[in-house]
């Protein structure tokens, strides 16, 4: 991260029907938990990710600059998980 920006984590979850949710938080652990909760509310096959973002302080309107993807998850049916 650059010294002139604030670091955050963006999380996004969606399913094949276009349902989903997203958000921004300052902690990777919180973003991961919010993503996990969002995926639990969606149908099997839903996917999500957590991405590093920083505030673009030079933009004329508030915006984020998206960086690397820190985590990708996919919701599976319980029967698809082997013991």
Secondary structure, DSSP 8 states (H G I E B T S, - for coil): --TTS-EEEEEEEE-TTS-EEEEEES-HHHHHHHHHHHHHTS-TT-EEEEEEEEE-TTSSS--EEEEEEEEEEE---GGGS--
